[in-house]
């Protein structure tokens, strides 16, 4: 028996082909597959490509596929994703779940726990011992995603233009951001951001610049990261409270590129959550979330999968 486990994020998509023991046979990577920002056609192209690349020329029909992708908690988005998988044409049972659940399973297995995902966007998700789930965040870049890479990058750009206007304090972010983007003046940001249609991932990439400014003692950079840490911790705290897990022992998994690229947030969020749930062990996810999708696909193939229901 073989299965495919897929983690489809806003920046990259990872597909793992694994055997019945969960050992990875092949791996394929592609671009982001966010339904809201990329659209159905682009998501279909990415998913089709990574699945074909993972299978290669092997004569294998997967027994199950688990796809972790953002937004599938909403019925209309779930239906769209299932339609995409049908059009791709694999005659295989497909389990479609939120990408945060995939990350939680990768870090905590089948045990209760909380995952805080900070990539281009952000979301907190948790599961208790009885199989109840709760989430906070994941509202997208216009309504939320506080503490995610785009949110941090946009705050950095705002600080640059506020300094230029005399509406905000002097900050090293001006020099660092302009150098990073290859610009000579803040006035060029209008053309760069609006007319060249800079992708959200590029703005999210400025988060590392904010870390650099904060490390150099820049008060504005430090303030942005402090706000980001507070927002991320608040999302996780909301999930913990709604699941009545404050006094329990469980792992809190920090997943996503922001925690790897901005160590400040790892330290800050860990400190904040130690006050919210003192018995929780906060740790970075050190494997691909797609390993969680493999685990769920195997359980699905065996008829043993249990997808938590929201409180």
FENKA-V644072 format. One record per helix or strand of 3 or more residues. SS is the DSSP state (H for helix, E for strand). FROM is the first residue (numbers start at 1). LEN is the number of residues. Records with the same first field share a line. If there is no record, write none. Layout:
SS: FROM-LEN, FROM-LEN
This chain:
E: 2-7, 12-8, 24-8, 64-6, 93-5, 113-6, 122-6, 132-6, 251-5, 281-4
H: 35-4, 40-16, 75-14, 99-10, 149-17, 173-9, 186-10, 200-5, 207-9, 219-24, 257-5, 263-14, 290-12
